[in-house]
Amino acid sequence: MSIYYKSLLIFDKEKKTARKIDFKPGINIVTSKQNSVGKTSLSLMILYSFGAKVKFSDKWDLNNIFTKLTIQNDQKTIEII
C-alpha cells in the first residue's frame, strides 16, 4: 500500500484568495533560485495541516487561514481540514 499527498489547498478568508498545490505519486521536489517565494511556507503549511504547532513569519495571520490537505492511498482519499 502506498500513501501520498495529493493536494494542499490554502485559503485566506480575509484576503479572499486561495492557492492549491497538486502533488504526484512519488517524489515531489520544490525548488527555486529565488528566496521568499514560499518553499518553507509550503513545508510548514503541510505540518500545520496535520495540527503541528509551527512558527510562521509575521505575514501569515493564521486566524484567517484555512487548509485542506488531501492524502491518497491505494483505496481511498483522506481530507484533513
Residue, then its C-alpha position, 0 to 999 in steps of 0.5 A: m500500500s502506498i500513501y501520498y499527498k495529493s493536494l494542499l489547498i490554502f485559503d485566506k478568508e480575509k484576503k479572499t484568495a486561495r492557492k492549491i498545490d497538486f502533488k504526484p505519486g512519488i517524489n515531489i521536489v520544490t525548488s527555486k533560485q529565488n528566496s521568499v517565494g514560499k518553499t518553507s511556507l509550503s513545508l510548514m503549511i503541510l505540518y500545520s495541516f496535520g495540527a503541528k504547532v509551527k512558527f510562521s513569519d509575521k505575514w501569515d495571520l493564521n486566524n484567517i487561514f484555512t487548509k485542506l490537505t488531501i492524502q491518497n492511498d491505494q483505496k481511498t482519499i483522506e481530507i484533513i481540514 
